[in-house]
Amino acid sequence: MLDVYYLYSPSRGQEGTDLSKRVYDRKTNDFTMNLFEISLGAQVDNISFYAELDFGDFAEQNSPHNDDPSNHNIGEAYLSYKISESTSVSAGKMYTHVGYEVAKAMDNWNYSRSWAFTLAGPFWHEGVALSHSYENGLSVGAYVYDSWDATSENNANKTVGAQLGYSNEKLSFYLNYIGGAEKDSSANIKSVVEFNTQYQVNEKLAIAVNGVSGTNQGAATPE
């Protein structure tokens, strides 16, 4: 996959100016090779693996604060085991279960992400995910992660998540939760509750609603 963009902001007309509050499309008045990605995957019996090798500005933004240079170009990399036809477990580096929009522009309605995506939750994790689906369209998920957007845990506690979903040919609804200690203190508890729903009116028209609420206990406050 190749992702190239040009962004222009009248208030930030200087070439290469960084719109720091945006994610994945920040540079103004500049042609940017945002992402070149190679995807690999295979399945043998009930075991499968999937990996993405990322290069470009997207990969640099996806590994903040020089988290781990050795993982800089690994977008995702996880193993999955299919316990049954309806239940599977995955372990490795994966994108978060929270949110209506996702990291890759090609999988969203719009190229640019909303503020709900940018400010309200994590982008990816390293951890374990368990999912189960029912014949009536219901699905559930449980998640245990190290942290938000980091390849190593920075305190003694894990971050946990849950998902309740429903989908049919016309309607989908997902309720997501994530919470746990972040940064270097077990008192800094960050949690997010998010829901998203989509209704397919016809082949060319769909309506979606996304809502997010979050708290950050123990966060530092300005003096």
Secondary structure, 3 states (H helix, E strand, C coil): CEEEEEECCHHHCCCCCECCCCCCCCECCEEEEEEEEEEEEEEECCEEEEEEEEECHHHHHCCHHHCCHHHCCEEEEEEEEECCCCEEEEEEEEECCCCCCCCCHHHCCCCCCCHHHHHHCCCEEEEEEEEEECCCCEEEEEEEECCCCCCCCCCCCCEEEEEEEEECCCEEEEEEEEEEECCCCCCCEEEEEEEEEEEECCCCCEEEEEEEEEEEECCCCCC
